[in-house]
Amino acid sequence: MAEKLVHKSWIIQYNLHSILGFFLLFFLSVSFYLIGDNSDGVSFLANKSTRKNSSPKCDLFSGSWIFDNVSYPLYKEQQCSFMPDDFACHKFGRKDSKYHYWRWQPYHCDLPRFNAKGLLEKLKGKRVLFVGDSLNKNQWASMVCLIESSGIPSLNPPIWKGNLITFEVKEYNATIDFYWSPLLVESNCDDPVKHRVRDRIIRVEAIEKHARQWIDADILIFDSFTWWLESHMTLQWGSFNSSDAIYKKVEMKLRRYEMALRTWSDWLEFQIERKRTKLFFMSLSSSHKNGTDWGRGNDQNCYDETEPISRREYWGSESDRKMMEIAEESVNGLKRKGLDIQYLNITQLSEYRKDGHPSVYKRNWVAPTKEQLLNPRKNSDCVHWCLPGVPDVWNQILYAYIMDSSRELNE
């Protein structure tokens, strides 16, 4: 009898283990199915913080720079055959390379690694267009280098045609283009080569001449900040060739910027095909012209800087929060009207990177003066960025938004 009870108990335990094992196997199978293949890199959706009733958004813009000389840089300068001389710092004599190896790490999630082939699959048959100033061109050049580094064949050299640069990826029937329009609206700075004009004249209500070049794009990435920082600018009503044109020289930086963005947003509201076109506006790109901001002398700037700023939430004196608020409100206004648009706030993460600028290590389009040769700091570019470098992170963030089909990041 005892043997029968032991035998029966053993059978019950065996059956319980089998049932538990079956449920465990079922649970794991379902889990793997739901997780799926995350090869496109959108791991940012798996937020590190504990999720409860409502899922917190993944804030890709709040974090810190981590030194990583294993997985970075994402490409090498000399391997990017399309690299503009403005951003090729090693080519023009920069010896240190530590600025290549900083990885942006958001506090509560992971930034996906850029996957060029995955992106191009998403962009098959589409046109991506960066519109804006030389900082937008900086980001466009980064994107082109990131795509070329993936080893994709049939990449034609970019083609210049007026204000437009076209980069074609034949294998995917896709183009990654850049359009020079530093103020978005029409101005006397619109020539892509001869635009160094001190007395800037802006047709603040005229945009069609530029915008007709954008209308067929599937993804539009805008920026416009730096060119608005002049203390005085002239607003014009009427065409440049008209004798009846009205001119008014104004100081009101915020007001004139707001007027131009209203013209821009009005055009988008009525001209963009909402179901097809994704829109992005890049926030202000930080410059580092004033060394006193991070504890240096008042004659110091980004020249010879080789480390990021480590002070959390550092904010430089040259980054205008009020201008950023105007841009963000313009974007939010378009969102309320049903447009698919995102404001990508890359300012804070760029603020830390005083080490990432070309300073003197770039092609000089205008020969340096004798004073500049004697004092290199006076000839330093502390506005644009060396490549590989900070704009690669902007593109990783842009990539994350483009690849996110679940819209979890959208407001």
Steps between C-alpha positions, in 0.01 A plus 500: 500500500780739590668427166175588317472830690862593418445400139180707481673801663786473252252496208324812636836685542605394152174624351529832688857548374387417147215751519726768646763427236239527226379838627858627532579393144179662377579824685853516355372432149243777524759738645745439217221541247393834649853629526578390147814583307628835622770523236384842383627639829182649646595381847415844635141379536616269783526766767734413786267647764216288643181549306170512685159614377627747240825443316749785548638648182854419408686833526787463255613860561584476870817311586879519509798435274683172568850432367479192276800415283367151425180562303576858389548680269225374269722570196845645425559839345733374228250230398226752426569601141224764509630684808488882452823680587313712755471201736810291416707597804771233476557580133578858600739420782312407815721248684285390793220252431332462840199697374417197279432269791224662703167316505177670604325300772143603595429461872201268480530317170746407226561692182478254208813446295465635149413227248539643148352202320201487732444872445526470122248216500265743672589774248471287187360714218495811721665840516655638820583871497698706751406869471685782671847639565853358519423322829225311320756430229728373779228253599433405137872427448496279811201308360676448166813371678294267720331353192822463302672324793246214477660378176192556285599492130394737220544825691542790259689814608262776613376724218485878549225692324455854629399484865441125486743212558363158404645174631350194330499145631409311180459158658211633710373767259544749784654847520648682801507868400601835645349837411673825596246740654656643818205720594232271349333806344661687207801723571813650347693211665346231280797444269654167612854635441491880523292553811737675741288814517516723807194712418241227479175570317211263559173472309332382814171403333649334187581128499357351181823532298668260743203294607410377152829305514381320817144407419565148368719391795381213719708609800598864562757601763517876568727724702535878524656683795855625449429741216241684708747606769616822332409806709348683201329359193294659223151372432363544150149486358489465123746335258873573493470651153198717574530878529193497727651266761476612862806464726519523877817454704415337832670376815216279626671162467218297653225681311660462156574132571140444605375668180715276279393183680137604459557522123670159510228334708219652289657352187534157660142508630350551155752336266627182668332167433433403860461126461830465314748757632690480829641829629781572746639825638848484655551724802786745542850355453726625780810707430798544734651842431514622859741310727375676813186286474697192609758670724767613253631850435297752299743465209444121478263304279474147356857511366717225650212352704514121515245403770124546526349714775405268787278737700146363482245729332776738390357782288714743300438873465460473122198269503182707483217328689239752383576428135471129573163557666374681188613211278349238729169686518492521118550123485234437765260723311544284191449186711170639624397546137567134429845502336748218570782715640756462779727754671831322564661681791870425449619823669578369850699198381697724262569756775744261672718450191739796496760253370309409183547811282748541211658814654789562254499149352295555185531650156517880507277638226637847579873531568576566870623847591843558652337549840315168467817317406674640810203415722323184375208552740391799294461269201323217681175349380313425823163466326526201265601146597778260402392172342474236628356677801196663657274510189523119483303492826243742357457250217474206738212681669343588164541135399322388818201720421483394135519131592240524777183383330316459832491880554578445869722807501239728348299730717 
